[in-house]
Amino acid sequence: MNGYKIRFNGLDRLYDHYKTEFNEAAQKSWQLGSAVLGKETEKLENSIAKKYSRQYAVAVGSATDGLYFALRAAGIGTEHKVFCPVLSYVATAGAIKRIGSKIYFHDTGNDGNIGEFIYKDKPDAVVYVNLFGNIAEYDRIKTYCKNNQAILIEDAAQSQGAYYGEIPSGALGDVSVFSFDPMKNMPSFGSGGMVLTDNKDIYERVVSLRRHAQHGQSFNYGYNSVISEDHAAQLNLLLDHYDQLQDDRERIANRYYGNLPNKIFIKSNEDIKSSYHKLVMLTNNRDQLKEYLTEQGIETKIHYSQILDPIHQGLYPVAENICRQAISLPIYPFLQNEEIDYICEKIKDFYGI
């Protein structure tokens, strides 16, 4: 356990809770003899598309691949301009770099999501991120893209289960991408992602790209980006329990909010439902607090320690401040009330509250 009383991620607890079901689902898929792109993957794609109100869903090897496929399938290439938030995991900008498009970074708002669009250049695509599971200002972003005839790509890697009003994350882009990385709310015990869209042409291009651009008996230069049938089976099981697992995350977040000053947390507006992927507080002496909590047996993380455009430090004051002050606390199903209270007690001890 590396000396921690409370780990940052509870993947082990999730596995222990569903161990029998996970093992049975995996064994069943192995017995069917199909390693990839079989019935479990098809079931997962159909279920995800239905649950998140999309016409099509395509399972891929990772959300990183999913973002790249989304851009390529939407026709974005080296000659195009793409707007992107300067605060996110490196995979967001990495997918655009992989395409070879010109990136225009933007500062964030106080919620950590992409702020106002400041460039006079019109984008060909906007990739935005629902950071920490908090939905960005969708109406503003959607209107901007419509007015500029730009493709809108939702990086929903952290926001599966979140809602903008009545619209679920996963339906907030021309193309949307989920992640099943082990750190995500619906984790695969490996990796995985899902590309969602209502556009048939984009759907068919992504299907082609994920498997060596195969068309019938002919091949082109594509990729090998699929999830295994046993992982798809385990994800199908988690999807059946997903709403309850999300309720548990919300309950845990509210217990933190009740124990610590609300204003220190990065949160969505009240009319937006978060996925509670991360619980991030902003605080002075962040690094000292992290060291202190480690000494108390509490594992924390820093998301993120630097902006995606480090060459131009000083141009993104809000994002840079978040990088200096943000610390992520443990939040996951099966985290116990007494553990949450212990974490909050130690934070208050550190600040003399």
N, C-alpha and C positions, 0 to 999 in steps of 0.2 A: 504493500500500500504506500510505499515511499514515505512513511511517517505521517501521512495525512489522516486526520480523523474524518474529515469531510472532503471528498473528492469534488472536483469541478464538474465532472460529467458522470452521470449515473447509468452508463450503458450496462455495467455489470448487474445493477439492480433490475433494469428492464429485462435483461436476459433471464435472470433468476425467476422473475415473476411469471414469464411466459415460456419457461424452459421446455416443458413437455410439449406444448403446442408448436414451438419453433422447431424442435427436433422432428416431430411427426410431419410437419409441413415439408421440411427439407428432405426427409427420407422418402416421402411420397413422390416428390418431384424427381429424385434420383431413380426411383423404381420405374418411372415412366420412360426413362432413357433419353430424354431430351435435355441437353445441357443449356442451350440458349434459345431464345425466340420461340418458346413453346406455349402451352396453354396458360401457364401461370403469368408469363409476361403479357399475353393478350388480355387476360383477366384484369391485371393491374392497370394496363393502359385504358381499358374500357371503364373501369371503376373510377379512376382518377378523372377522366374526361367528364363523366357524369356528375361526380361529386363537386367538381369545380366549374361546372357549366360551360364546358368547351366541346367543340365538335370533334376534336382530334387530340390525342396524346401519344407521344412516342417515347418509350423508355430508351435511355442511352447510358453510357458507361459512367458519366459524371455530369454534374451541372456545368463544369468548366467546358466540357465538350458541347453540352447543350447550348450554352451561350454562343459558342463559335458556330455551331450548326444553325442557330436561329439567325445570326447575321448573314451567313452565306446563303441560306435558303431564302432570305428576304431580298437577296440581290445586292448586298453591301460588299464592296470590294476596295481595292487599294486607292481608287480615285475619289472615295467618298469621305465625308466628314461625320464624325460620331461624337455626340455630347455624352459625358460620363461624370458621375460624382467623384470628387477627389478623395472621399473617405469611403472605403470599402475594403473587402478582401482583395488581394492582388489578382484573383481570377477574373474579376469583372473587367478590369482594364486589359488583362492578359489576353482575353478572347478577342478584343478589338485589335490589339497588337498582332495577334496571330493572323488576323485577316489582312493587316497591313494598312488599315484606314488611319486617317489623321484623327487624333484624339483631342477634343477640347474639354479640359477639366473644368468643373464648377465647384464652388464652395458649397457648404451645406447650410441648412437652417439649424435652429437650436435642437431640433429633434434628430439631428444626424443625417437626415435625408437631403437629397439634392435641392439646392436653393434656387434663386432666381436665375433665369437664363440671360447672360450678360453680353454674349457675343453678337455682333452684327451679322456675321456669317450665318447662313441658314444651314441647319444640319440635315443630313440625309437619314440619320437615325439618332434616337435618344435611347441610351441604355440607363435605366434608373434602378435603384436598389431600395428595397424596403428594409433598411438597416435595423438590425437587432430584432426584427419581427414587427417593427412599427411601420405602418403604411405611409408612403409619401403622399403629397397633395395631388392625388390622381386627376381631379378635374382640371387643375391648372396645367399639369403636364400634358394631359390628353388634348386640351384645347390648343396648347402651343404646337404640338405635333400636327394636329389637323390643319391649323393655319399655315404651317410651313411644309405640309405634305411630307412629313418625316415618319419613318417607321418607328413605332414605340415598342421597345423590348423591356419587359419586366423581369428583372433579376429577383426572383422570389425564393432564392435559396434559403433565406432565413424566415420567410413569412408564410409558409404553408399553415393554414388554419386561421389567418388573419382576415379581417373584413374591412372594406371601405364602404360604410353604410351597409347595404344589403349585398354588395358585390364581393365575392371571395377573392383573395389573392390567388393568382393563377388565371384570373380572367381580367386582369388589369393591364393588358398589353396586346398589341397585334400578335406578339409571340410572348409567352411567359415560360420561365424555367424554374423547376423545383430541384432541390438537392436531397439525396438520400445518404449523404456522407454520415459516418458514424457519430458526428457531433450534432447532427440536425434533429429536429423534432420527431421525424419518422425515419429512423436510421436503418440503413442496411449494414449487415456485418461484413462489409467490404466497401463498396461505394455504389454510386448510381445517381441518375438524374432523370428528369422527365421534361420534355418540350411540349407545350400546350398551345394550340392555336385553333382558329375557326377557318383558316385559309387552307383550302385543299391543296393548292400548289405548294405552299410552304411545307405542309404535312408530308407530301409525297417526296419532296427534296430531302427532308430530314431522314425519312425512312431509307432513302437511297444512300445518303452520306454515312449513316451509322454502320453500314455493312458493305464496305468496299464499292459503294455506288453500283450495286448490282441491279441489272435490269434483265429479268428473265435469265437467260444463259450467258449474257455478256456482262463484263466487268469494266469499270472505269477506276480512276484513282479516288478511292474513298478512305474510310477509316474502319477500324474494328472497335466499335464503341457500343457494347451491349452489356446488359446485366445477366447474371446467371439465373437459371430457373429456380434454384433453391433460394437465392436471395429474393427473387420476385415473390416466391411463396411466403417467405417471412414478412415481406412488405404487405402482402395481401392480408395477412393476419393482423398486422399493426393497423392497417387502414380500418379494419372492422372495429378496433378499439380506439381509434384516433380521437374522436370527440371527447371521450372520457379522459384520455391522457391530456388533452388540451385544457379541459376543466381543471385538472390537477395543477397544471402550470399556472393558470390564472389564480387559483386559490393560494398557491405558494407566493406568487407576486404580491397579492393583496396582504398577506401576512407580513412580508417585508415592508410594504407601504405603511402598515399599521404600526410597525415597530420603529421605523426610522423616518426622518423628515421627508415628506413627499417631494419637495422641491429639488432634492439632490439627484433624483433619477431622471434619465432620458426616457420620456414617455410620449405616446401618441396623444392627439386631441381626444376629447371625451367621446366624440361620435365615431371614432375609429377603434376597432377591436384588434389588439395586438395578438401575435402568435406567442409572445413571451419566449422567444427563442433565446434571448439573452436578457439578463437583468443588469443594466449598466448604470452605475452612479458616477457623478462628477464630483471630484473633491480635490482640495489642495493637499499637498503632501501624499499624493497617490502612491508613489514608490515606497515611501516609508510605511504607509498603511499596508501595502501588499506584503512587505517584509514582516511586519508585525503579525498579520493574519497567518502567514506561513508558520511563524513561531508558535501560533496557537492551534496549529493543525488544520488550518482552513486553506484549501487550494483556490486561488483566484487566477484570472487571466487579464491581459490587457488587449483590448480590441479598439483601436489599432494603435501601434506605437508611432506610426508615421503615415503621412498622406501619400497618395499614389503618384504625386508629382513633386518629389523632394527637391528637385533642382530649383523650383520656384517657391521656396519657403518665404512666407510673408504675404503671399497673394491670397491666401485662404484662411483668414483669421479665425473663423468659427470652427472649421475642421481642425485646425492646428491646436486650438484650445482644447477641443475634445481629446485629441491625441495626448495632450499633456495631463489631462485630468481624469480620463475614463478608466474605471476598473470594473470588471465583470464578476459578479458574485454567482455562486452555484444556484441553478434553478433547473429542476428536472422532476418528473414524476417519481414518487417514492422517496423524495427528500422529506424527512420527518419534521414535524412542528418544533420539536425540541432542538433539532439541528439548526433550523432557521433562527430560532430565538437565541441560540448560542452565538451564531454569526453576528446577529444584530447587537447582542450584548458586548461582544469584543470590539465591534466598530465604535460603539458608544464609549467604551472604556478608553479607546485610543484618543478620541476627541474630547474626553472629559464631559460627555453629555449626561 
